[in-house]
Amino acid sequence: MTPSSEARQIQTPQDLLKVKERTALPAVAESHRAHVLVGMNTCGIASGARETMAALEKEISQRGLHTRIYQTGCVGACFEEPLVDVALPGQPRVTYRNLTADKVARVVEEHLVGGRVVADLALCQSPDGSAALPVLTRYDEIPYNAKQQRIVLANCGLIDPENIDHYIAADGYVALATAVTEMSPEEVIGVVVDSGLRGRGGAGFPTGIKWRFTRHAARHPKYVICNADEGDPGAFMDRSVLEGDPHAVLEGLALCGYAVGAEESYIYVRAEYPVAVARLEKAIDQARGYGLLGRNILGSGFNFEIKIKMGAGAFVCGEETALMASIEGKRGMPRPRPPFPAGSGLWGQPTNINNVETLANVPAIIRNGAPWYKSFGTKESTGTKVFCITGKVKNSGLIEVPMGISLREIIFDIGGGILNDRAFKAVQTGGPSGGVLPESLLGLPVDYQALAQAGSIMGSGGVVILDETTCMVDVARYFLTFTQTESCGKCPPCREGLQRLYAMLDRICKGQGEAQDLDRLEVLSRTITDSSLCGLGQTAPNPVLTVLRYFRDEIEAHVVDKRCPAGVCPELVSYFIDPERCTACGLCKKACPVDAIAGEKKVVHSVIQEKCIKCGACFDACPEKFSAVYRQ
């Protein structure tokens, strides 16, 4: 969608107010019209949201209903996609879960036409399962949302991300208008400093201080960059914000430019994010068309332009000096610091770099003030944090919670607990360079200091939950597989050290480990951490160090006993059939690819160890109610 044809230029803050007054947000139904919102982020599209939206448009058109259909961003409950909201005039908004195209006709018939909620499809159901609207559970009261606090994600799932009018109706660009017409750059920086906002990309450096360094740099021109090069496996925070509320990022970037004295900026975004890139491009065109980007913004004399630079998928380009090299057309490789980007960055000029989430916080901080923002979180870690919760958890998705919330609350209250009700084993925070933390630390508050003391990092916000079936040595090896592959190779500690660390873990998983390996792992990890050039190498050993710290007995079992307690490492596992439990059903025999199961019909089976390739097919095939096949 494009801005309304009335008044393409916004020249004063009053013009923003006029746009807001004439725009109805789709999340709040007009008195005479029903609204339907379809979650059209990448997660929803992958689950069939395009087909759902097409089916809705067809059904509504055929019935001649006076209903508006909007696309919107992700509300975070990715495990329930496709998600569709229905808001009838004067009635509560109802969210439907897993609404695939084949279920659309029923919702249209019963809810849009008949005014009755389809209770068995509703995410927000009444406690007794009835369809009576007045007793529906509020959206923010369902367990997944009850402990969340949405600042960065406030508009995601509520507005059409491709309609700038919707963003303005939700107080968008008010902060920019206030800043450029009523505040000096130093006053803007002062508010950000006072808010306590820290960089959400991983390092947690105070954002306002970073801006002040760039502001005080004497040389011009200056640049500001939005780092949207989200490369952590299982992380999609930045992508979801860019897809669901791109104008918040543009406004935050413009506020940064005004504060530091920059007129040109770049958004460095992964080419693997086509939906995000398309919506960014549209948002930039719309903002420029309204006069909110370009020359003399809101008559203030402030000029600001935004360009998009697509990265080719190198994980190391998330490091700011490698990112700048990539923008300059060079190979994305880190360089030593100092000089820091605030003094000498892009093309040798003063440069400020923040990630997507950091910048998306800024408009709300300028609108509401530093004390408001500091009312969330902890004294040292203010505000909220967006996390992706993935792995062996029931409710995987995107959440935003106050800093200081415990890991237990994230995993069990919001995440719903462990998939298939298995036992919790560990949680990894901070992406592939984060540490793995045991059950004894589930009460740990999620903030920068507590995670660092535990040996992990906040990172950009990835949270991977692991259950009892996970081998911790194999987990450490898996993350080393990623980081050693993504190393740019510039510095020997990272280039050589990570390969050797991986090789050592690989030997241990194959039963070839030696007693000295435990000390070797520790020494090599510390050496890589202390001597690597950039953050990739400095943090890559974290999974190994935390496995040594919290799961040392599991490594010792691999090295000393030549046994994998979780039954994951094939070379350290043998499969057996319990004759007391075996019913001779033959399922394991049929599943075995090498005919390593002895026994006929109605004759108890056994595993021929000499022929077994330890693939686990027999274990998977045995019905859980019998559990006759076991491994040790």
N, C-alpha and C positions, 0 to 999 in steps of 0.2 A: 504494500500500500504506500501511497505517497501523501505528503501533507495536503490539506485541503487547499482548493484553488484560491480561497480568500487570502489576501495579504501574504504574499510569498516572503516578504522581508520582515524581520523582527528588528526594529531599530532602537527600541527602548524596553525597559523592564515592563512597562505597561502593556506592550504588545504581547509579551509572554502571557500576561494575565488574560488577555482577550482570547488567546488560543485555548487556555485552560478552561475558560468559562463556556466556550462553545463545544468542548469535547467531552463526551461521556465515556468513562472508562468501561471496557467490556466486562470487567469483573463485577460491576454493579448494574444490574438490569435497569433499563429505562422503564418508566411506568407503563408504557404501551407496547413494549417489545421484549421478547425473550432473547437471551444471548447464549451462544454455545461457544466454548473455547476448547481448542484441540492442541494438546502439547506437541509441538513440532520441532523440538530439538533433535539432535542426532539420535539420542536414545529412543525417543518416541518414533522417529521415522524408521529406525531399524526394527522396531517392534510392530510396524504396520500402520503408523499414524496417517500416512498419506492415503492409504486405502480407506481408513476410517473416515477421514475428512471428505473424501470423494463420495463415500456412501451417505454421509450426513447431508451433503449438498444435494445429492440426488433425491433422497427421501423428503427433505424439506421443500425442494422445488416442486416435486410431484404432488405434494399435499397443499401447496400454496400457502405455507405458513409464514407469518410475519416475524421471522427469526433471523438474527444476524449471526453469522459464523465467523470466528476469528481464529487465526493461528496464534499461538503463544509459546513461551519458552518452557523450560523444565522446572517443575515445582520440587524436584529432588527425589520423589518416590519412584526411582527408575525401575524398581522391582515390580511395579504395578502398571507399567506402560503397556499399551497406549492409555493415556489419561485424558478424559473429556469432562469438562465442567458444564453444567446446565444451570442457568439462572433465569427463573421465571419472574415476571413482574411481581414485586412485593413478597417474594419467597426467598429462603436461604439458598445460597449456592451449593450445589450438590456435585461431588466429584465421583465419576465412574471409573473403575479400575479395569485394566485388561479389556478395554472396549474395542475389540477387533471388529472388522467390517460386518461380520455375520451377526453381530449383536445390535447393530445400529437401529434396525427397523423396530425392534422391541422398545428401545429407549424413546425413540421418536413417538411411537404409538402411545405408550403408557405415560410418559412424562411430559413431552412437549404438547401432545394432543390432550391426553387425559388428566394431566396435572398430578399424577401419582408417581412417586419415586419408585424406581425398580430396585427394591431394597437389596436383593441378592447380588446385584452388580455394583452397588454403591460402596465407595471407599469410606464414606462418612455415613454409617448406618445408625439407626436408632438402637438403643441397648437391647430392646426386645425383638429386633428384627422386623418390626412393622414398617409400613410405608408411610406413616403419618409424618408429614413435614415438621411440625412443631417440635418433635422430640429427636430429630436427627442430631447426631454428635457433631459438634462444631469441628471444622477442619483443623483448627489449631489445638484441639483437645485430643485428637487421636494420638496414640503413643509415639508414633514416628515424629510428630511435630510438637508435642507438648513441651519439650525442653529446648526447643530451638529458639533462636532470636535472629530474625532476618533483617539485616541491614544491607549487605551487598546483594543478597538475593531477594530483596523486598519486592521488586517488580517482576521477577521471573515467574512466569505462570499466570500473571495478572494482566499484562499488557501485550499488545502485538509489537514484537521487537522491530518490525519493519515500518512502524508508523510513529513518526516523531511527535505527532500530536498527542498520542497516548503517553509518551514519556513526559511531555510538558504538563499534561493533565495530572500526572503523579508528582508534580513539583520539580520536574526536570528543568535544568538550565537556570533555575532560580539562584543557585549558589554562584554560578558563573556571572550572572547579571549583578548580583550583590557585590561580588569581589571586584569586578572591573569598574563599577560605577561608584562604590562606596568605601572600598578598602584599598590600602596601599599594598604592594607586594609583600612588604615586611609584616604587615598585619595578617595577611593570609598565612604566611609561614608561621607566625606566632600562634595562630589557632591550631595549626597542624602539630606544632611542637607541644603545645599544652595538652592536646588530646592524648598524647602518648602513643599514637599510631606507629607501629613498627612494620618494617617491610614484610609482606606476606609471601615473598618468594623463597624464603628459606633461612637467610642469615639473620633476619630480625633486627636490622639496623634502624634506628629511629628515623622515620621518614622526614620529619620537619628539619632535623639537623642536616640530613643529606641535601635537602632543598636549599638550606641556608649556605652550605658550602658552595653550591653552584651559583647561587645568587651573588655571593661575594667575589667570585672569580672575575677578574678584571677584563678578560678578553671577550670579544664578540666576533662572529655570532655564537650563540649558545644553542644547544639542542636538548630536547627531552625525548625519551624513548619509552615505549610500553613494551615490556618483555612478555610476549604471549607464546613463547617457545616452550610449551608444556610437554616435557618428554618423559616424565616418570610413568612406568607401566602402571596401569590402573588408576591414573589421575585424569580427571576431566573437569576440574573446578573452573579453570580459565575458559575452557571451551564453552561450558554451560553459561557463564556470565556473558561472554561475547555473543552467543546465540540468543540468549534470553533478554539481555538488556544492554545492547552495544552502546547506546547513547550515554549511559552512566560512565563508561570507560572513556569515551570521547570528552565528556565534561570534566572528568578528573584529570585527563591529560592537558586540557586547555587551562585548567586552574593551575596545574604545575607549571605550564609554560609562562603564564602571567606572573607567577610567584618568582620564578628564577630568572626571568628576562629573556625567554626564548620565543622565537616566532616560527620555528620549524620543528616538526616532530615526526617520529616514525613509530608505527606499530609493527613489531617483528613477530609474525604469526606463522605457525606451522602450515605448510601447504596441505597437510593431511586433514585440515579442518575446513573443508569446502563450504559448509553451511555458515560457519563463523565468518569466513572471509567474505562471502556474498553479503551477509547482513552488515558487516563493517563497511563495505563499499557503499551499500545503500544508505547507511546511516550518515556517512561522511557527505555524500551527495545531498541528502536532506538538510543536514546542518548547514552546509555551505549555501544551499538554496534559501534558507531562512536568514542567512547573514550571521549565524552563530559560529561559523568558521570563515576565515578569509581576512579581509582588511577592515579595520575600524569597527570591530565587533561592538555592537550596542552603542555606537557613537563614542566609545571610550578612547579611541586611538590605539587600542591593542590589536595587533595583527597576529594571526595564528593559522598555520596550515598543518594538515596531517597527511602523511603518506603511508601506504602499506608496503611492507617488505616481507615476502614469503620465504621462510627458511626451508631447507631441503631435508630436514629430519634429523640433523646431527644433535645428539643429546648434549654435547659439550657446548653448543651454541646457546644454551641456557645461561652459561657463565657470561657475565656482562662484557668482558673484554673480547671474548670470542664472538659474541653477538655483534659487537661494533665492527669487528674485522669483516664479518659476513656482510653487513650493510655496505661496507666500503668496497665490496667485490673481491675481497681476499678470502683465503681459506680460513674457516672458522677455527682459530686456535687461540688459546689464552696467552696473555703476555704478563710479565711480572708487574706487580704494583708495590710501591708508587712508580710513576704518577697515577693517581686515582682519576676516574672519569670526570669528577667534578672540576678538576684542574685541566686535564688533558684527555679528552675522550674521543668522540667521533671526529675524524679528520683533524685530530689534535686540538679540538676546541672543547671548552667546558660543556659537560654533558651530564644530565641526570637520567637515571634509569630506575623505573619502578615496574613491578609486575601488575597484571590485570587486577587482581583482588585489592592490592594496595590503592590503586588509583580509583577503583569503584567505591571505596570507602570515603574518599575525600568530599564529594558533593554533599553527602549526608552530614559530615562533620562541619562543613562551612554553613550549611542551612541551620543546623541544630545547636552548634556550639561545642567547644571542647568538654565542658562539664557533663553534657549529655552523653557524649561518647565514653567518657571515663566512668560513667555509671555502670557500664558493662565490663565484665572481665575482672581482672585482678589489678593490684596497684602497679606491678611491673609489666604486666601484659594486659593492656586495656583492650576493650572492644570485643569483637567476635572473630571467629575463624571458620572458614569454609573447609569442609573435609569431604573426601570421597571415601566411603566405607565399602570395601570389597572383600572378596575371599569367602571363607566359610562362615558367612553370616546370613541370617534370614532376610533382612531388609537392606539390601545393597542399594546405594544411591548417593545423593548429594545432600549434605546437611550444613547448616550454619548454627554454631553454638557459641555461647559466651566463653571466653578464655577462662581457664580454671576448672571447667567441667572435668569430671573424672573419666578415665578410660572405661571404667565399668558402666557408667551411664551411657556413654556413646555406644558401646557394644551391646549391652543387654536391654537398656531402656529404649533407646532409639533404634538400634540395629535389630532388636527382637531376639537376640541370643544366637546361639550357634546352630548352623544348618543341620537338619536331621537330629537335633537335640544331642549331638555328640558333646564331649567334654572340651572345654576351652584349653588351648595349650599356650599360645603366644599371640602377640600383636606386634606388627611392625609399623612404625610411624616414620614419615619423612621420605617415602619412596625408596628406590634401590640403595640409597646411601644412608638409610635410617637404621636404627637398631631394632632388635627383636626383644620384647619385654615379656616376662613371665606372668603367671596368674597372681603372684604375690604383689605385683605392682599395679593391679587393676584400680586401686584407689588413688593412683598418682594423678594429680591435677595436670591437665593438658595446658601447659604454658612453656615459654622458652626455657626458663631456668630449670624447672623440674625434669623436663625431657633430657636436657643436656646433662644434668647430674646423673641420670639413669643410663647414660651412654647412647641416647638416641638424639634425634633432632625433630624440630617441627616440620622442616622442609616446606614444600608448597602445600601439603595437606593430604597426602595419601595415607590411608589407614587400611592395612591388610590384616585380616583376622585369620588365624591358623587354628586348626582343631587337633585332636589327639592322633589323627592319622598322619600327621605331618612329621617328617624327619627334619630336625633342625640343622643337621649337617648338610643335608640336601638343599635346604632353604638358603643357607649361606652360599653354597656353591652356585645355586640358581642366580642369585643377585650378582655374584662375581662374574657369571657368564655375561650378564648385561653390561656391567661397568667396564670390564676389560675390553669388551668389543667396542664400546663407545669412547674409550680413551682416544684422544687425538694423537697420542704418541710423541708429543713434544718433549716431555720430561721423563728421564729414565725411571724414577721411582714409580710413577704411575704406569708407564708403558711396560716395563719389565716386571715390576713388583706385583702388579695385579695378575699378570699371567702366571707367575710362580705361585702366588697365593691360591689361584684357581687350581693349578696342577696339584698342589698339596691336598686340597679338599677333595679333588677328584680321586686321588689315590686312596684317601681315607674312606670314601664312599664305596670303593671297590674292594675294601678289605686289605689294602696294601700299606696301611698307615703304620708308622713307627712311634714308639713312646716319646721320642724327642720331638715329634711333630707338634705336640701341644705347645711347647715353648717356642718352636720355630714360627708357628702361626702368630703368636703374640708379638714376637720381636719384629717380624716382617710387617705385620699390620701397623705397629707403632711407627716403624721407619717410614712407611708409605704416607701415613697421616702427617708426620712431622716434616717431610721433605718434598711433598708434591707441590707443583706450581699453583694449581687452582683447586677450587672446591670439589671437583669431581674426584681427584685423587685423594684429597684430604679427608673426605668422608666415606669413600668407597669401602674401607675396611670395617666400617661400623657393624654390619651384620656379623662379621667374623668375631669381632671383639665382644659383642654382646652375647653371642652363642657361647663363647669361651667363659664369659662371666656368669651367665644364668643357666646354661645347659651343658656344663662341662662333663657331667656324668654321661650324657648322650654321646659326646665325642669319644670319651674314654671307652664306652661300650664298643664303638666302631674300631678303635685302635687296639685295645687290649683283648676284648672278648671276641672280636671279629663278628659282631652282632649289631643289627640295626633294630633298636627297640620298637620303632614305628612300623617295621616291616616294609620299608619303602625301597631301600637300596638292594637291587636284585642279587648282587654277588654275596650279600650277607643274609639272605633269607632262604629258608627251605619250607616247602609246603607239605602238609600232612593231612590225613583224613582220620577223624576220630571214629573208630568202629562202633562206639556206643551211640553216636549221633547219626551216622550214615544210614539212609533209608534205601540206598541203591537205586535212586531215581534215575541216574545216568546223565544228569545235566552237566556235571563236571567232565565226564568222559566225552560228551559231545562237544564241549567248549575247548578241550585241550587240542592245540594245533599240532602236537607232535606225538600223539597217542601214548602219553606217559601215565595214563590212569589204567590200573589193572582192576578187573572185576566185571562180572556179567550182570544181567538183570536179576534182581532179587539177591545178589551176592554183594556183600560189603566191599566197597572199593578201597584202593590204596594207591599212593603215588609211587611210581617207579623213579627213584631219585636219580639214577644214572641217565635217564632220558629227559628229565624235567629241565626246561629252559628258564624256569622261574618267571614266567610272564604274568602269573596271577589270574589267568583266565578261569581256572577252576575255583578259585576263591570268590571271584565275582559272580560266577554262575550258581554257586550253592545258595539255595533259598535261606534268607536270614532267619526264618523260624527254626531251621535245623542247625545252621552254622557248623556243619560237620567239617568243612575245610578250614584249617587254621594254619598260621605261619609262625615260624620262630627262628 
